[in-house]
Amino acid sequence: MELMSGIDRFMGRRQWSVRQKLLFGNLFVVGSLFVLCTVILYLSLRQWQRTIEQDLEAAGASVAESVETALNEAVRRYMSDLMEKTLHQATRTLAQDKKDNPVIAAAGKQLLGKDFETRHIGRTGYLMGFDSKGIVQFHPDETFVGKHILKEQTYREFWPLFKQQMGEKQQQVVSHQQPENSRQGRSRRLVLSYFEPCDWIVVGIWYPEEIVRFIDFLSLKQWMGNVRYGRSGVAFLLDTQGKVLLHPVLKEQAAAVLTAHIAALPGWRSLGKTQTVCVQWQEPPEQADLKQFLYLGRLPRYDMIVGITTEARSVFADFKTVRLVTIILLVTGAACAITGTVMLNTRIAAPLWRVLQRVSPSGYDPDGGDGNEISALSRALTELERCALQSKQGKEKLTVETQRRKSAEAFLQIYKRIFDSAGEGMMITDGTGRILAVNESFTNITGYQQAEVISRNPRSLQSGQHGAEFYEQMWQSLDEKGVWEGEIWNRKKDGTIYPQWLTINRLQSGDIGTIHYFASFYEIGELKKREKQIAFMANYDILTRLPNRLYFEQKLTRSLARVRRDGGKLALLYIDLDNFKNINDVFGHSHGDDLLQQASQRFSSLLDGNDVLCRIGGDEFILLLERVENDSLIFLTASRISAVLKEPFILDFKKMYINASIGIAVYPGDGEIAQDLIRSADMAMYQAKREGKNRYARFSKDMHNELYEKLRMETGIRYGLLNREFVVHYQPKVKIATRRTSSLEALVRWQKAGKMISPGAFIPIAEESNLIDEICLFVLQETCAFYTTMQQQGVAVPVSVNISPRQFHNLDFVDIVEDLIRRFQIDPRYLEFEITETTAMHDVAYTLKIMHRLRDLGIYFSIDDFGTGYSSLGSLSKMPVNTLKIDKQFIDDLETNSGIISTIIAISQQMRLNVVAEGVETEEQLLRLDAMGCHEVQGYYFSRPMPSNSILEYLLAERNRPAQ
């Protein structure tokens, strides 16, 4: 199709038949193929010629290199023979002179040197000589005679070669490129030979381009006759004037013809040292079949030119074959194209006219008089398509109208079903307000049936609770915006007045201006009830029906603003029921909720008209005294709160008693905003609890500072754990009898900013903030790692670690210990846990369970600070304890507490337990304890707690110290 379109454009607007287009199309294809083949043959010929020229240049360079090598060898042989003949003749002359007359022989040596000086090699070559000491004996330039050769710049670089020649005393030929003032850049060659009769080194110096004319080229002719390029190419030599010096084939006359042709070539004399030229020429000129290729390459050292000729017909023979095959294929293709054109005319044009007669509509003549089958067929098809399109458009219009009517009916049915089944009440009126239709939800909400309201005005539904102004605004919105919605109260059929959310839309048909009103509504009575419930839940406590924290903070904020404006003061009483958690744990949350309800009722009975009581969560309440005349009213109210709690609470027919801790904060003074005031009252409440509960406390700045210090310390502990500021020191326990270390106690220290913080300052805060678990785990890890180090140094002793109550009662504590033992590969028998009496007796059953699990692993136990708590000896006897530790406070006043110490020692002996006295600082204490039966002590008398590296040095030194 693209080909036919191109032919159409080429032929212009004239209409052509299919036969004519096929003919011209085939002629165009054949012509294109001819042009394409011609271009391909031309480019192939050019490429072939470039390839031949490149091969010819490569062959010429190789021949030139070989010729230069052969010339070098021929020149070397010539000069070697020349030197040998010259010295042989000189030797015979000296020998004859010596035989005839010795005096004449002595002078003959000098004459021989003069003779050598006058001899020339070529045009500018010469002989020179020097003796074995390097003194020049003869030289064409008299200024050199008598001087050492090293003093002459011209020959200084040859000195190593001259010395070698004097040692070997043989003939040698060398080549050297040495620029001279008179011959810049010429290649100079030397032949050296030792002349024994005179003890001379005779040096012949010549220039190859001057000697080459003495060379016999007949020896090269045979070699060059064997050089061939292709089937007809031969190599030859020329001088710089173009004269043939050597040609292996041509005779003298033919060589003269070749010389004349080369001399006639343009630019050949400008041939550089490394340049080549490749030209075409024919010999003789009248014979075209003897056209040849010629290569010329210069040998700069010998001023010669190497040439190669080859006949063009030999190198183009293969290309002629390719050209012949291409022409044959082109002719064959053209013949096939013409034959195909004839066949296509027969098979396409005739059937086209038959198709044209069939597709033409009745009464239509497709022949336009131009004889073009395609144009006629196109006109017939266009007419047929126009008739079909008219028919199709008529059918489509009929189908669209039918579908539109069906769709409208379907939508009407859908709208009716939506209208009837909608959950909202719906009503349609005309422009005068007469009701035209209502749905089933309308009937369900109002109680009116459809027949009762059709054609009536909606005014019959009014409740009478809205004035005329309300309805005027409604109609104004409908007129201006076309819609109104809002809350309205209407009346049902049974007279009930109810709220509803009503939406009215004004509908107007654009063509005839008919107005209708569409109203939809739903009852919102339940929604308004839920809104009230949500508002109550957002601001009140469901259990006690008291205001919650959100409501209280808003109320307190407004009260603070009033006090700032009008003056006066207000007070907050933060109430927390003491030990309320025990009631929930013992009796359950239902009884706890009942107690909270009764407590809130008792607190509410104390309220004045302006006071506000709220429950902020759990067992905590806040009472706001809005108008406080003096502080005595605040403390009186706190006393009354405590008093109302003294009466028992009846829970499931059981009497329960509970107290409260009360924190008091006053404005102005204890906070500027609501949150600060509540926080101050909260801190005061916790102070009351610390003081023993069942009391009240007034907020003070010291409370704030104390809380701030605790928060600062807690933050510091967290940072210290994160940045490894905590370290573990070790204090030895010593046997009195041997004065040697029996075990160590691991003690945590906090090294912050270069200062050591005492455990008494941070351990209580770590226990309150639940950070003690991380500290204890850190100590356990460091202790296990240090035990591994002691074991490697050969000074391993048991190490005891203090376990906090919280960590001991951690459900994962045993698993943590097992993991550490497995990770550090330590012997559990070298690990001892120290727990206090309070920890051990808190839950005896649980304590026994954990201690036995750890003892099964191999870990030992000791009771720390024994005697400061309340231990049951019966329970203690069941525990797998190995050691009792006497607290330091007994050791400090040993004289007064000697009875207690003796009792503890006796108990430990009776129970077969080891006993260790803590805090031993003097020799007197040590001797008294030894006398009482205490055989192991710990304290500053022997050593303070030391870091791991120091205690390791201590143990190593102790091991090397002889026993006492």
Secondary structure, 3 states (H helix, E strand, C coil): CHHHHHHHHHHCCCCCCHHHHHHHHHHHHHHHHHHHHHHHHHHHHHHHHHHHHHHHHHHHHHHHHHHHHHHHHHHHHHHHHHHHHHHHHHHHHHHHHHHHCHHHHHHHHHHHHHHHHHCEECCCEEEEEEECCCEEEECCCHHHCCCEHHHCHHHHCCHHHHHHHHHHCCCEEEEEECCCCCCCCCEEEEEEEEEHHHCEEEEEEECHHHHHHHCCCHHHHHHHHCCEECCCEEEEEEECCCCEEECCCCCHHHHHHHHHHHHHCCCHHHCCCCCEEEEEEECCCCCHHHEEEEEEEEECCCCEEEEEEEEHHHHCHHHHHHHHHHHHHHHHHHHHHHHHHHHHHHHHHHHHHHHHHHHCCCCCCCCCCCCCHHHHHHHHHHHHHHHHHHHHHHHHHHHHHHHHHHHHHHHHHHHHHHHHHCCCEEEEEECCCCEEEECHHHHHHHCCCHHHHCCCCHHHHECCCCCHHHHHHHHHHHHHHCEEEEEEEEECCCCCEEEEEEEEEEEECCCCCCEEEEEEEEECHHHHHHHHHHHHHHHECCCCCCECHHHHHHHHHHHHHHHHHHCCCEEEEEEEECCHHHHHHHHCHHHHHHHHHHHHHHHHCCCCCCCEEEEEECCEEEEEECCCCCHHHHHHHHHHHHHHCCCCEEECCEEECCCEEEEEEEECCCCCCHHHHHHHHHHHHHHHHHCCCCCEEECCHHHHHHHHHHHHHHHHHHHHHHCCCEEEEEEEEEECCCCEEEEEEEEEEEEECCEEECHHHHHHHHHHCCCHHHHHHHHHHHHHHHHHHHHHHCCCCCEEEECCHHHHCCCCHHHHHHHHHHHHCCCHHHEEEEEEHHHHHHCHHHHHHHHHHHHHHCCEEEEEEECCCCCCHHHHHHCCCCEEEECHHHHHCCCCCHHHHHHHHHHHHHCCCEEEEECCCCHHHHHHHHHHCCCEEECCCCCCCEEHHHHHHHHHHHHHCCCC
